[in-house]
Amino acid sequence: MEYQIEKEKAETEVQISLKENEIRMKEESISLYKDEKKILKENLKKLNEKEQDLSQTR
């Protein structure tokens, strides 16, 4: 019986470790998406500024 408990504890610890790794990977993905979003917003701002400049020169 004690062997079974130790085995279950070890399996549970492995599952916890896997979940922690998944969380870390997803956090990294979220960070990358946020960085990409920031770049896209900056590009949109520049395009809006160009559009404004063009409309003023007409």
Stockholm file with secondary structure:
# STOCKHOLM 1.0

chainA/1-58         MEYQIEKEKAETEVQISLKENEIRMKEESISLYKDEKKILKENLKKLNEKEQDLSQTR
#=GR chainA/1-58 SS CHHHHHHHHHHHHHHHHHHHHHHHHHHHHHHHHHHHHHHHHHHHHHHHHHHHHHHHHC
#=GC SS_cons        CHHHHHHHHHHHHHHHHHHHHHHHHHHHHHHHHHHHHHHHHHHHHHHHHHHHHHHHHC
//
